[in-house]
Amino acid sequence: MQSFMKAFFRDERGVSAMEYAVLAGIVVIALGAMAATFNTNIGAMFTNLFTNVTTSQNKA
C-alpha cells in the first residue's frame, strides 16, 4: 500500500491535462471578454453606418 501511495503522488500524467484545462479556460474567458467589448463597438459602428447611409440617400 505504501509503494502504491508513493507511486500515486509521483505520477504527473494528470498534471499536464490539468494545465491544458486551465489554459483553455483562460482562453475562453479572454475570448468572451473580447466578444463582449467588440459587440458594443460593432453595434455602434453599424448604427452609425446605417444612419449615414440613410441620411445620404435622403439628401440625394
PDBQT receptor file of N, H, CA, C and O in Angstrom, charges set to zero:
ATOM      1  N   MET A   1       0.821  -1.195   0.000  1.00  0.00    +0.000 N 
ATOM      2  CA  MET A   1       0.000   0.000   0.000  1.00  0.00    +0.000 C 
ATOM      3  C   MET A   1       0.868   1.264   0.000  1.00  0.00    +0.000 C 
ATOM      4  O   MET A   1       0.560   2.253  -0.665  1.00  0.00    +0.000 OA
ATOM      5  N   GLN A   2       1.940   1.198   0.753  1.00  0.00    +0.000 N 
ATOM      6  H   GLN A   2       2.190   0.394   1.293  1.00  0.00    +0.000 HD
ATOM      7  CA  GLN A   2       2.821   2.357   0.850  1.00  0.00    +0.000 C 
ATOM      8  C   GLN A   2       3.496   2.642  -0.496  1.00  0.00    +0.000 C 
ATOM      9  O   GLN A   2       3.645   3.804  -0.876  1.00  0.00    +0.000 OA
ATOM     10  N   SER A   3       3.901   1.606  -1.210  1.00  0.00    +0.000 N 
ATOM     11  H   SER A   3       3.780   0.662  -0.901  1.00  0.00    +0.000 HD
ATOM     12  CA  SER A   3       4.523   1.811  -2.517  1.00  0.00    +0.000 C 
ATOM     13  C   SER A   3       3.507   2.359  -3.516  1.00  0.00    +0.000 C 
ATOM     14  O   SER A   3       3.855   3.159  -4.385  1.00  0.00    +0.000 OA
ATOM     15  N   PHE A   4       2.253   1.929  -3.393  1.00  0.00    +0.000 N 
ATOM     16  H   PHE A   4       1.970   1.280  -2.687  1.00  0.00    +0.000 HD
ATOM     17  CA  PHE A   4       1.201   2.468  -4.259  1.00  0.00    +0.000 C 
ATOM     18  C   PHE A   4       1.004   3.961  -4.028  1.00  0.00    +0.000 C 
ATOM     19  O   PHE A   4       0.872   4.724  -4.984  1.00  0.00    +0.000 OA
ATOM     20  N   MET A   5       0.986   4.375  -2.783  1.00  0.00    +0.000 N 
ATOM     21  H   MET A   5       1.094   3.754  -2.006  1.00  0.00    +0.000 HD
ATOM     22  CA  MET A   5       0.804   5.791  -2.452  1.00  0.00    +0.000 C 
ATOM     23  C   MET A   5       1.981   6.627  -2.966  1.00  0.00    +0.000 C 
ATOM     24  O   MET A   5       1.779   7.728  -3.477  1.00  0.00    +0.000 OA
ATOM     25  N   LYS A   6       3.194   6.115  -2.835  1.00  0.00    +0.000 N 
ATOM     26  H   LYS A   6       3.357   5.220  -2.420  1.00  0.00    +0.000 HD
ATOM     27  CA  LYS A   6       4.356   6.838  -3.353  1.00  0.00    +0.000 C 
ATOM     28  C   LYS A   6       4.271   6.987  -4.862  1.00  0.00    +0.000 C 
ATOM     29  O   LYS A   6       4.534   8.058  -5.409  1.00  0.00    +0.000 OA
ATOM     30  N   ALA A   7       3.900   5.900  -5.528  1.00  0.00    +0.000 N 
ATOM     31  H   ALA A   7       3.686   5.030  -5.084  1.00  0.00    +0.000 HD
ATOM     32  CA  ALA A   7       3.780   5.947  -6.987  1.00  0.00    +0.000 C 
ATOM     33  C   ALA A   7       2.655   6.899  -7.397  1.00  0.00    +0.000 C 
ATOM     34  O   ALA A   7       2.768   7.613  -8.393  1.00  0.00    +0.000 OA
ATOM     35  N   PHE A   8       1.580   6.899  -6.627  1.00  0.00    +0.000 N 
ATOM     36  H   PHE A   8       1.488   6.319  -5.818  1.00  0.00    +0.000 HD
ATOM     37  CA  PHE A   8       0.444   7.779  -6.935  1.00  0.00    +0.000 C 
ATOM     38  C   PHE A   8       0.843   9.253  -6.837  1.00  0.00    +0.000 C 
ATOM     39  O   PHE A   8       0.473  10.047  -7.702  1.00  0.00    +0.000 OA
ATOM     40  N   PHE A   9       1.571   9.620  -5.824  1.00  0.00    +0.000 N 
ATOM     41  H   PHE A   9       1.871   8.975  -5.122  1.00  0.00    +0.000 HD
ATOM     42  CA  PHE A   9       1.964  11.009  -5.639  1.00  0.00    +0.000 C 
ATOM     43  C   PHE A   9       3.076  11.441  -6.599  1.00  0.00    +0.000 C 
ATOM     44  O   PHE A   9       3.215  12.632  -6.877  1.00  0.00    +0.000 OA
ATOM     45  N   ARG A  10       3.860  10.505  -7.102  1.00  0.00    +0.000 N 
ATOM     46  H   ARG A  10       3.747   9.537  -6.876  1.00  0.00    +0.000 HD
ATOM     47  CA  ARG A  10       4.919  10.831  -8.054  1.00  0.00    +0.000 C 
ATOM     48  C   ARG A  10       4.415  10.907  -9.495  1.00  0.00    +0.000 C 
ATOM     49  O   ARG A  10       5.071  11.492 -10.357  1.00  0.00    +0.000 OA
ATOM     50  N   ASP A  11       3.270  10.324  -9.747  1.00  0.00    +0.000 N 
ATOM     51  H   ASP A  11       2.737   9.849  -9.047  1.00  0.00    +0.000 HD
ATOM     52  CA  ASP A  11       2.720  10.282 -11.101  1.00  0.00    +0.000 C 
ATOM     53  C   ASP A  11       2.269  11.687 -11.502  1.00  0.00    +0.000 C 
ATOM     54  O   ASP A  11       1.432  12.282 -10.823  1.00  0.00    +0.000 OA
ATOM     55  N   GLU A  12       2.810  12.224 -12.594  1.00  0.00    +0.000 N 
ATOM     56  H   GLU A  12       3.490  11.742 -13.147  1.00  0.00    +0.000 HD
ATOM     57  CA  GLU A  12       2.496  13.582 -13.031  1.00  0.00    +0.000 C 
ATOM     58  C   GLU A  12       1.743  13.613 -14.357  1.00  0.00    +0.000 C 
ATOM     59  O   GLU A  12       1.664  14.668 -14.987  1.00  0.00    +0.000 OA
ATOM     60  N   ARG A  13       1.195  12.499 -14.792  1.00  0.00    +0.000 N 
ATOM     61  H   ARG A  13       1.259  11.642 -14.281  1.00  0.00    +0.000 HD
ATOM     62  CA  ARG A  13       0.489  12.468 -16.071  1.00  0.00    +0.000 C 
ATOM     63  C   ARG A  13      -0.760  13.337 -16.051  1.00  0.00    +0.000 C 
ATOM     64  O   ARG A  13      -1.069  13.988 -17.049  1.00  0.00    +0.000 OA
ATOM     65  N   GLY A  14      -1.473  13.360 -14.957  1.00  0.00    +0.000 N 
ATOM     66  H   GLY A  14      -1.222  12.831 -14.146  1.00  0.00    +0.000 HD
ATOM     67  CA  GLY A  14      -2.686  14.159 -14.868  1.00  0.00    +0.000 C 
ATOM     68  C   GLY A  14      -2.413  15.650 -14.756  1.00  0.00    +0.000 C 
ATOM     69  O   GLY A  14      -3.282  16.467 -15.059  1.00  0.00    +0.000 OA
ATOM     70  N   VAL A  15      -1.229  16.000 -14.331  1.00  0.00    +0.000 N 
ATOM     71  H   VAL A  15      -0.523  15.336 -14.085  1.00  0.00    +0.000 HD
ATOM     72  CA  VAL A  15      -0.872  17.410 -14.161  1.00  0.00    +0.000 C 
ATOM     73  C   VAL A  15      -0.885  18.126 -15.506  1.00  0.00    +0.000 C 
ATOM     74  O   VAL A  15      -1.366  19.256 -15.591  1.00  0.00    +0.000 OA
ATOM     75  N   SER A  16      -0.377  17.506 -16.541  1.00  0.00    +0.000 N 
ATOM     76  H   SER A  16       0.013  16.588 -16.472  1.00  0.00    +0.000 HD
ATOM     77  CA  SER A  16      -0.356  18.135 -17.862  1.00  0.00    +0.000 C 
ATOM     78  C   SER A  16      -1.769  18.385 -18.369  1.00  0.00    +0.000 C 
ATOM     79  O   SER A  16      -2.052  19.449 -18.918  1.00  0.00    +0.000 OA
ATOM     80  N   ALA A  17      -2.652  17.420 -18.189  1.00  0.00    +0.000 N 
ATOM     81  H   ALA A  17      -2.423  16.555 -17.743  1.00  0.00    +0.000 HD
ATOM     82  CA  ALA A  17      -4.040  17.592 -18.618  1.00  0.00    +0.000 C 
ATOM     83  C   ALA A  17      -4.692  18.736 -17.847  1.00  0.00    +0.000 C 
ATOM     84  O   ALA A  17      -5.459  19.511 -18.419  1.00  0.00    +0.000 OA
ATOM     85  N   MET A  18      -4.399  18.844 -16.579  1.00  0.00    +0.000 N 
ATOM     86  H   MET A  18      -3.776  18.214 -16.114  1.00  0.00    +0.000 HD
ATOM     87  CA  MET A  18      -4.965  19.921 -15.769  1.00  0.00    +0.000 C 
ATOM     88  C   MET A  18      -4.435  21.273 -16.219  1.00  0.00    +0.000 C 
ATOM     89  O   MET A  18      -5.186  22.249 -16.250  1.00  0.00    +0.000 OA
ATOM     90  N   GLU A  19      -3.167  21.347 -16.564  1.00  0.00    +0.000 N 
ATOM     91  H   GLU A  19      -2.558  20.555 -16.539  1.00  0.00    +0.000 HD
ATOM     92  CA  GLU A  19      -2.593  22.606 -17.052  1.00  0.00    +0.000 C 
ATOM     93  C   GLU A  19      -3.261  23.029 -18.355  1.00  0.00    +0.000 C 
ATOM     94  O   GLU A  19      -3.568  24.206 -18.547  1.00  0.00    +0.000 OA
ATOM     95  N   TYR A  20      -3.484  22.072 -19.248  1.00  0.00    +0.000 N 
ATOM     96  H   TYR A  20      -3.235  21.117 -19.093  1.00  0.00    +0.000 HD
ATOM     97  CA  TYR A  20      -4.157  22.390 -20.506  1.00  0.00    +0.000 C 
ATOM     98  C   TYR A  20      -5.596  22.835 -20.263  1.00  0.00    +0.000 C 
ATOM     99  O   TYR A  20      -6.089  23.732 -20.947  1.00  0.00    +0.000 OA
ATOM    100  N   ALA A  21      -6.263  22.227 -19.313  1.00  0.00    +0.000 N 
ATOM    101  H   ALA A  21      -5.863  21.498 -18.758  1.00  0.00    +0.000 HD
ATOM    102  CA  ALA A  21      -7.638  22.608 -18.999  1.00  0.00    +0.000 C 
ATOM    103  C   ALA A  21      -7.696  24.031 -18.444  1.00  0.00    +0.000 C 
ATOM    104  O   ALA A  21      -8.585  24.802 -18.807  1.00  0.00    +0.000 OA
ATOM    105  N   VAL A  22      -6.769  24.377 -17.580  1.00  0.00    +0.000 N 
ATOM    106  H   VAL A  22      -6.048  23.751 -17.285  1.00  0.00    +0.000 HD
ATOM    107  CA  VAL A  22      -6.725  25.735 -17.023  1.00  0.00    +0.000 C 
ATOM    108  C   VAL A  22      -6.406  26.745 -18.123  1.00  0.00    +0.000 C 
ATOM    109  O   VAL A  22      -7.011  27.815 -18.178  1.00  0.00    +0.000 OA
ATOM    110  N   LEU A  23      -5.473  26.414 -18.983  1.00  0.00    +0.000 N 
ATOM    111  H   LEU A  23      -4.981  25.544 -18.939  1.00  0.00    +0.000 HD
ATOM    112  CA  LEU A  23      -5.116  27.297 -20.086  1.00  0.00    +0.000 C 
ATOM    113  C   LEU A  23      -6.306  27.489 -21.029  1.00  0.00    +0.000 C 
ATOM    114  O   LEU A  23      -6.577  28.609 -21.463  1.00  0.00    +0.000 OA
ATOM    115  N   ALA A  24      -7.006  26.421 -21.342  1.00  0.00    +0.000 N 
ATOM    116  H   ALA A  24      -6.786  25.511 -20.989  1.00  0.00    +0.000 HD
ATOM    117  CA  ALA A  24      -8.185  26.522 -22.210  1.00  0.00    +0.000 C 
ATOM    118  C   ALA A  24      -9.263  27.387 -21.551  1.00  0.00    +0.000 C 
ATOM    119  O   ALA A  24      -9.934  28.159 -22.237  1.00  0.00    +0.000 OA
ATOM    120  N   GLY A  25      -9.435  27.269 -20.253  1.00  0.00    +0.000 N 
ATOM    121  H   GLY A  25      -8.890  26.642 -19.697  1.00  0.00    +0.000 HD
ATOM    122  CA  GLY A  25     -10.397  28.102 -19.542  1.00  0.00    +0.000 C 
ATOM    123  C   GLY A  25     -10.036  29.575 -19.607  1.00  0.00    +0.000 C 
ATOM    124  O   GLY A  25     -10.911  30.422 -19.783  1.00  0.00    +0.000 OA
ATOM    125  N   ILE A  26      -8.772  29.884 -19.467  1.00  0.00    +0.000 N 
ATOM    126  H   ILE A  26      -8.061  29.195 -19.323  1.00  0.00    +0.000 HD
ATOM    127  CA  ILE A  26      -8.318  31.275 -19.547  1.00  0.00    +0.000 C 
ATOM    128  C   ILE A  26      -8.565  31.829 -20.944  1.00  0.00    +0.000 C 
ATOM    129  O   ILE A  26      -8.996  32.972 -21.092  1.00  0.00    +0.000 OA
ATOM    130  N   VAL A  27      -8.293  31.025 -21.970  1.00  0.00    +0.000 N 
ATOM    131  H   VAL A  27      -7.943  30.096 -21.850  1.00  0.00    +0.000 HD
ATOM    132  CA  VAL A  27      -8.524  31.464 -23.344  1.00  0.00    +0.000 C 
ATOM    133  C   VAL A  27     -10.005  31.732 -23.586  1.00  0.00    +0.000 C 
ATOM    134  O   VAL A  27     -10.362  32.728 -24.215  1.00  0.00    +0.000 OA
ATOM    135  N   VAL A  28     -10.863  30.852 -23.091  1.00  0.00    +0.000 N 
ATOM    136  H   VAL A  28     -10.573  30.043 -22.580  1.00  0.00    +0.000 HD
ATOM    137  CA  VAL A  28     -12.307  31.031 -23.267  1.00  0.00    +0.000 C 
ATOM    138  C   VAL A  28     -12.783  32.302 -22.575  1.00  0.00    +0.000 C 
ATOM    139  O   VAL A  28     -13.585  33.047 -23.139  1.00  0.00    +0.000 OA
ATOM    140  N   ILE A  29     -12.312  32.556 -21.384  1.00  0.00    +0.000 N 
ATOM    141  H   ILE A  29     -11.661  31.951 -20.925  1.00  0.00    +0.000 HD
ATOM    142  CA  ILE A  29     -12.702  33.770 -20.654  1.00  0.00    +0.000 C 
ATOM    143  C   ILE A  29     -12.215  35.021 -21.395  1.00  0.00    +0.000 C 
ATOM    144  O   ILE A  29     -12.947  36.004 -21.503  1.00  0.00    +0.000 OA
ATOM    145  N   ALA A  30     -10.988  34.982 -21.900  1.00  0.00    +0.000 N 
ATOM    146  H   ALA A  30     -10.392  34.183 -21.813  1.00  0.00    +0.000 HD
ATOM    147  CA  ALA A  30     -10.448  36.133 -22.636  1.00  0.00    +0.000 C 
ATOM    148  C   ALA A  30     -11.242  36.382 -23.910  1.00  0.00    +0.000 C 
ATOM    149  O   ALA A  30     -11.555  37.528 -24.231  1.00  0.00    +0.000 OA
ATOM    150  N   LEU A  31     -11.571  35.315 -24.639  1.00  0.00    +0.000 N 
ATOM    151  H   LEU A  31     -11.317  34.384 -24.377  1.00  0.00    +0.000 HD
ATOM    152  CA  LEU A  31     -12.363  35.484 -25.859  1.00  0.00    +0.000 C 
ATOM    153  C   LEU A  31     -13.764  36.015 -25.543  1.00  0.00    +0.000 C 
ATOM    154  O   LEU A  31     -14.301  36.832 -26.291  1.00  0.00    +0.000 OA
ATOM    155  N   GLY A  32     -14.341  35.563 -24.464  1.00  0.00    +0.000 N 
ATOM    156  H   GLY A  32     -13.905  34.900 -23.856  1.00  0.00    +0.000 HD
ATOM    157  CA  GLY A  32     -15.656  36.068 -24.057  1.00  0.00    +0.000 C 
ATOM    158  C   GLY A  32     -15.611  37.545 -23.713  1.00  0.00    +0.000 C 
ATOM    159  O   GLY A  32     -16.512  38.301 -24.078  1.00  0.00    +0.000 OA
ATOM    160  N   ALA A  33     -14.570  37.956 -23.016  1.00  0.00    +0.000 N 
ATOM    161  H   ALA A  33     -13.839  37.342 -22.720  1.00  0.00    +0.000 HD
ATOM    162  CA  ALA A  33     -14.431  39.374 -22.675  1.00  0.00    +0.000 C 
ATOM    163  C   ALA A  33     -14.232  40.224 -23.922  1.00  0.00    +0.000 C 
ATOM    164  O   ALA A  33     -14.784  41.319 -24.028  1.00  0.00    +0.000 OA
ATOM    165  N   MET A  34     -13.445  39.720 -24.861  1.00  0.00    +0.000 N 
ATOM    166  H   MET A  34     -12.996  38.831 -24.775  1.00  0.00    +0.000 HD
ATOM    167  CA  MET A  34     -13.222  40.463 -26.106  1.00  0.00    +0.000 C 
ATOM    168  C   MET A  34     -14.505  40.547 -26.920  1.00  0.00    +0.000 C 
ATOM    169  O   MET A  34     -14.801  41.584 -27.514  1.00  0.00    +0.000 OA
ATOM    170  N   ALA A  35     -15.261  39.465 -26.949  1.00  0.00    +0.000 N 
ATOM    171  H   ALA A  35     -15.020  38.622 -26.466  1.00  0.00    +0.000 HD
ATOM    172  CA  ALA A  35     -16.504  39.462 -27.709  1.00  0.00    +0.000 C 
ATOM    173  C   ALA A  35     -17.497  40.452 -27.116  1.00  0.00    +0.000 C 
ATOM    174  O   ALA A  35     -18.203  41.137 -27.855  1.00  0.00    +0.000 OA
ATOM    175  N   ALA A  36     -17.558  40.535 -25.802  1.00  0.00    +0.000 N 
ATOM    176  H   ALA A  36     -16.985  39.978 -25.201  1.00  0.00    +0.000 HD
ATOM    177  CA  ALA A  36     -18.463  41.490 -25.157  1.00  0.00    +0.000 C 
ATOM    178  C   ALA A  36     -18.048  42.920 -25.463  1.00  0.00    +0.000 C 
ATOM    179  O   ALA A  36     -18.903  43.779 -25.681  1.00  0.00    +0.000 OA
ATOM    180  N   THR A  37     -16.760  43.183 -25.482  1.00  0.00    +0.000 N 
ATOM    181  H   THR A  37     -16.066  42.485 -25.305  1.00  0.00    +0.000 HD
ATOM    182  CA  THR A  37     -16.268  44.533 -25.783  1.00  0.00    +0.000 C 
ATOM    183  C   THR A  37     -16.546  44.904 -27.229  1.00  0.00    +0.000 C 
ATOM    184  O   THR A  37     -17.045  45.993 -27.513  1.00  0.00    +0.000 OA
ATOM    185  N   PHE A  38     -16.222  43.996 -28.145  1.00  0.00    +0.000 N 
ATOM    186  H   PHE A  38     -15.816  43.112 -27.915  1.00  0.00    +0.000 HD
ATOM    187  CA  PHE A  38     -16.415  44.284 -29.560  1.00  0.00    +0.000 C 
ATOM    188  C   PHE A  38     -17.885  44.306 -29.949  1.00  0.00    +0.000 C 
ATOM    189  O   PHE A  38     -18.254  44.960 -30.925  1.00  0.00    +0.000 OA
ATOM    190  N   ASN A  39     -18.721  43.611 -29.211  1.00  0.00    +0.000 N 
ATOM    191  H   ASN A  39     -18.421  43.079 -28.418  1.00  0.00    +0.000 HD
ATOM    192  CA  ASN A  39     -20.145  43.579 -29.522  1.00  0.00    +0.000 C 
ATOM    193  C   ASN A  39     -20.740  44.975 -29.450  1.00  0.00    +0.000 C 
ATOM    194  O   ASN A  39     -21.487  45.370 -30.345  1.00  0.00    +0.000 OA
ATOM    195  N   THR A  40     -20.427  45.722 -28.414  1.00  0.00    +0.000 N 
ATOM    196  H   THR A  40     -19.821  45.401 -27.687  1.00  0.00    +0.000 HD
ATOM    197  CA  THR A  40     -20.959  47.081 -28.295  1.00  0.00    +0.000 C 
ATOM    198  C   THR A  40     -20.325  48.001 -29.330  1.00  0.00    +0.000 C 
ATOM    199  O   THR A  40     -21.006  48.852 -29.903  1.00  0.00    +0.000 OA
ATOM    200  N   ASN A  41     -19.037  47.839 -29.573  1.00  0.00    +0.000 N 
ATOM    201  H   ASN A  41     -18.484  47.148 -29.108  1.00  0.00    +0.000 HD
ATOM    202  CA  ASN A  41     -18.363  48.681 -30.564  1.00  0.00    +0.000 C 
ATOM    203  C   ASN A  41     -18.884  48.400 -31.973  1.00  0.00    +0.000 C 
ATOM    204  O   ASN A  41     -19.119  49.331 -32.744  1.00  0.00    +0.000 OA
ATOM    205  N   ILE A  42     -19.061  47.149 -32.304  1.00  0.00    +0.000 N 
ATOM    206  H   ILE A  42     -18.870  46.393 -31.678  1.00  0.00    +0.000 HD
ATOM    207  CA  ILE A  42     -19.553  46.798 -33.634  1.00  0.00    +0.000 C 
ATOM    208  C   ILE A  42     -20.994  47.262 -33.797  1.00  0.00    +0.000 C 
ATOM    209  O   ILE A  42     -21.375  47.739 -34.866  1.00  0.00    +0.000 OA
ATOM    210  N   GLY A  43     -21.796  47.126 -32.748  1.00  0.00    +0.000 N 
ATOM    211  H   GLY A  43     -21.486  46.738 -31.879  1.00  0.00    +0.000 HD
ATOM    212  CA  GLY A  43     -23.174  47.599 -32.805  1.00  0.00    +0.000 C 
ATOM    213  C   GLY A  43     -23.247  49.093 -33.057  1.00  0.00    +0.000 C 
ATOM    214  O   GLY A  43     -24.054  49.551 -33.866  1.00  0.00    +0.000 OA
ATOM    215  N   ALA A  44     -22.415  49.847 -32.375  1.00  0.00    +0.000 N 
ATOM    216  H   ALA A  44     -21.759  49.475 -31.718  1.00  0.00    +0.000 HD
ATOM    217  CA  ALA A  44     -22.380  51.299 -32.571  1.00  0.00    +0.000 C 
ATOM    218  C   ALA A  44     -21.876  51.641 -33.968  1.00  0.00    +0.000 C 
ATOM    219  O   ALA A  44     -22.361  52.587 -34.588  1.00  0.00    +0.000 OA
ATOM    220  N   MET A  45     -20.905  50.878 -34.469  1.00  0.00    +0.000 N 
ATOM    221  H   MET A  45     -20.511  50.109 -33.966  1.00  0.00    +0.000 HD
ATOM    222  CA  MET A  45     -20.375  51.128 -35.798  1.00  0.00    +0.000 C 
ATOM    223  C   MET A  45     -21.459  50.919 -36.862  1.00  0.00    +0.000 C 
ATOM    224  O   MET A  45     -21.608  51.743 -37.765  1.00  0.00    +0.000 OA
ATOM    225  N   PHE A  46     -22.215  49.820 -36.758  1.00  0.00    +0.000 N 
ATOM    226  H   PHE A  46     -22.094  49.151 -36.024  1.00  0.00    +0.000 HD
ATOM    227  CA  PHE A  46     -23.261  49.564 -37.741  1.00  0.00    +0.000 C 
ATOM    228  C   PHE A  46     -24.403  50.575 -37.631  1.00  0.00    +0.000 C 
ATOM    229  O   PHE A  46     -24.973  50.974 -38.647  1.00  0.00    +0.000 OA
ATOM    230  N   THR A  47     -24.735  50.985 -36.429  1.00  0.00    +0.000 N 
ATOM    231  H   THR A  47     -24.272  50.661 -35.604  1.00  0.00    +0.000 HD
ATOM    232  CA  THR A  47     -25.761  52.015 -36.260  1.00  0.00    +0.000 C 
ATOM    233  C   THR A  47     -25.329  53.305 -36.936  1.00  0.00    +0.000 C 
ATOM    234  O   THR A  47     -26.119  53.941 -37.634  1.00  0.00    +0.000 OA
ATOM    235  N   ASN A  48     -24.087  53.689 -36.731  1.00  0.00    +0.000 N 
ATOM    236  H   ASN A  48     -23.446  53.173 -36.164  1.00  0.00    +0.000 HD
ATOM    237  CA  ASN A  48     -23.550  54.887 -37.354  1.00  0.00    +0.000 C 
ATOM    238  C   ASN A  48     -23.527  54.739 -38.872  1.00  0.00    +0.000 C 
ATOM    239  O   ASN A  48     -23.863  55.680 -39.589  1.00  0.00    +0.000 OA
ATOM    240  N   LEU A  49     -23.136  53.576 -39.364  1.00  0.00    +0.000 N 
ATOM    241  H   LEU A  49     -22.862  52.811 -38.781  1.00  0.00    +0.000 HD
ATOM    242  CA  LEU A  49     -23.097  53.325 -40.802  1.00  0.00    +0.000 C 
ATOM    243  C   LEU A  49     -24.491  53.430 -41.415  1.00  0.00    +0.000 C 
ATOM    244  O   LEU A  49     -24.669  54.100 -42.433  1.00  0.00    +0.000 OA
ATOM    245  N   PHE A  50     -25.473  52.779 -40.811  1.00  0.00    +0.000 N 
ATOM    246  H   PHE A  50     -25.328  52.235 -39.985  1.00  0.00    +0.000 HD
ATOM    247  CA  PHE A  50     -26.837  52.815 -41.340  1.00  0.00    +0.000 C 
ATOM    248  C   PHE A  50     -27.422  54.220 -41.288  1.00  0.00    +0.000 C 
ATOM    249  O   PHE A  50     -28.161  54.623 -42.186  1.00  0.00    +0.000 OA
ATOM    250  N   THR A  51     -27.091  54.962 -40.238  1.00  0.00    +0.000 N 
ATOM    251  H   THR A  51     -26.490  54.635 -39.508  1.00  0.00    +0.000 HD
ATOM    252  CA  THR A  51     -27.564  56.342 -40.132  1.00  0.00    +0.000 C 
ATOM    253  C   THR A  51     -26.973  57.193 -41.253  1.00  0.00    +0.000 C 
ATOM    254  O   THR A  51     -27.680  57.972 -41.893  1.00  0.00    +0.000 OA
ATOM    255  N   ASN A  52     -25.680  57.036 -41.482  1.00  0.00    +0.000 N 
ATOM    256  H   ASN A  52     -25.106  56.402 -40.962  1.00  0.00    +0.000 HD
ATOM    257  CA  ASN A  52     -25.031  57.819 -42.553  1.00  0.00    +0.000 C 
ATOM    258  C   ASN A  52     -25.548  57.431 -43.930  1.00  0.00    +0.000 C 
ATOM    259  O   ASN A  52     -25.749  58.303 -44.775  1.00  0.00    +0.000 OA
ATOM    260  N   VAL A  53     -25.767  56.147 -44.175  1.00  0.00    +0.000 N 
ATOM    261  H   VAL A  53     -25.604  55.438 -43.488  1.00  0.00    +0.000 HD
ATOM    262  CA  VAL A  53     -26.275  55.718 -45.464  1.00  0.00    +0.000 C 
ATOM    263  C   VAL A  53     -27.698  56.231 -45.674  1.00  0.00    +0.000 C 
ATOM    264  O   VAL A  53     -28.029  56.702 -46.762  1.00  0.00    +0.000 OA
ATOM    265  N   THR A  54     -28.527  56.145 -44.666  1.00  0.00    +0.000 N 
ATOM    266  H   THR A  54     -28.258  55.762 -43.782  1.00  0.00    +0.000 HD
ATOM    267  CA  THR A  54     -29.897  56.616 -44.766  1.00  0.00    +0.000 C 
ATOM    268  C   THR A  54     -29.940  58.130 -44.986  1.00  0.00    +0.000 C 
ATOM    269  O   THR A  54     -30.723  58.629 -45.794  1.00  0.00    +0.000 OA
ATOM    270  N   THR A  55     -29.093  58.843 -44.261  1.00  0.00    +0.000 N 
ATOM    271  H   THR A  55     -28.457  58.437 -43.604  1.00  0.00    +0.000 HD
ATOM    272  CA  THR A  55     -29.053  60.301 -44.392  1.00  0.00    +0.000 C 
ATOM    273  C   THR A  55     -28.570  60.704 -45.785  1.00  0.00    +0.000 C 
ATOM    274  O   THR A  55     -29.123  61.627 -46.383  1.00  0.00    +0.000 OA
ATOM    275  N   SER A  56     -27.548  60.028 -46.309  1.00  0.00    +0.000 N 
ATOM    276  H   SER A  56     -27.098  59.279 -45.824  1.00  0.00    +0.000 HD
ATOM    277  CA  SER A  56     -27.025  60.390 -47.619  1.00  0.00    +0.000 C 
ATOM    278  C   SER A  56     -28.026  60.018 -48.725  1.00  0.00    +0.000 C 
ATOM    279  O   SER A  56     -28.088  60.701 -49.747  1.00  0.00    +0.000 OA
ATOM    280  N   GLN A  57     -28.799  58.957 -48.537  1.00  0.00    +0.000 N 
ATOM    281  H   GLN A  57     -28.748  58.402 -47.707  1.00  0.00    +0.000 HD
ATOM    282  CA  GLN A  57     -29.818  58.604 -49.525  1.00  0.00    +0.000 C 
ATOM    283  C   GLN A  57     -30.954  59.602 -49.542  1.00  0.00    +0.000 C 
ATOM    284  O   GLN A  57     -31.501  59.897 -50.605  1.00  0.00    +0.000 OA
ATOM    285  N   ASN A  58     -31.317  60.124 -48.397  1.00  0.00    +0.000 N 
ATOM    286  H   ASN A  58     -30.873  59.885 -47.533  1.00  0.00    +0.000 HD
ATOM    287  CA  ASN A  58     -32.389  61.115 -48.315  1.00  0.00    +0.000 C 
ATOM    288  C   ASN A  58     -31.990  62.448 -48.924  1.00  0.00    +0.000 C 
ATOM    289  O   ASN A  58     -32.846  63.184 -49.415  1.00  0.00    +0.000 OA
ATOM    290  N   LYS A  59     -30.688  62.772 -48.898  1.00  0.00    +0.000 N 
ATOM    291  H   LYS A  59     -29.993  62.174 -48.499  1.00  0.00    +0.000 HD
ATOM    292  CA  LYS A  59     -30.209  64.028 -49.465  1.00  0.00    +0.000 C 
ATOM    293  C   LYS A  59     -30.128  63.956 -50.987  1.00  0.00    +0.000 C 
ATOM    294  O   LYS A  59     -30.217  64.985 -51.657  1.00  0.00    +0.000 OA
ATOM    295  N   ALA A  60     -29.964  62.778 -51.532  1.00  0.00    +0.000 N 
ATOM    296  H   ALA A  60     -29.892  61.942 -50.989  1.00  0.00    +0.000 HD
ATOM    297  CA  ALA A  60     -29.766  62.627 -52.976  1.00  0.00    +0.000 C 
ATOM    298  C   ALA A  60     -31.038  62.757 -53.740  1.00  0.00    +0.000 C 
ATOM    299  O   ALA A  60     -31.035  62.654 -54.967  1.00  0.00    +0.000 OA
TER     300      ALA A  60
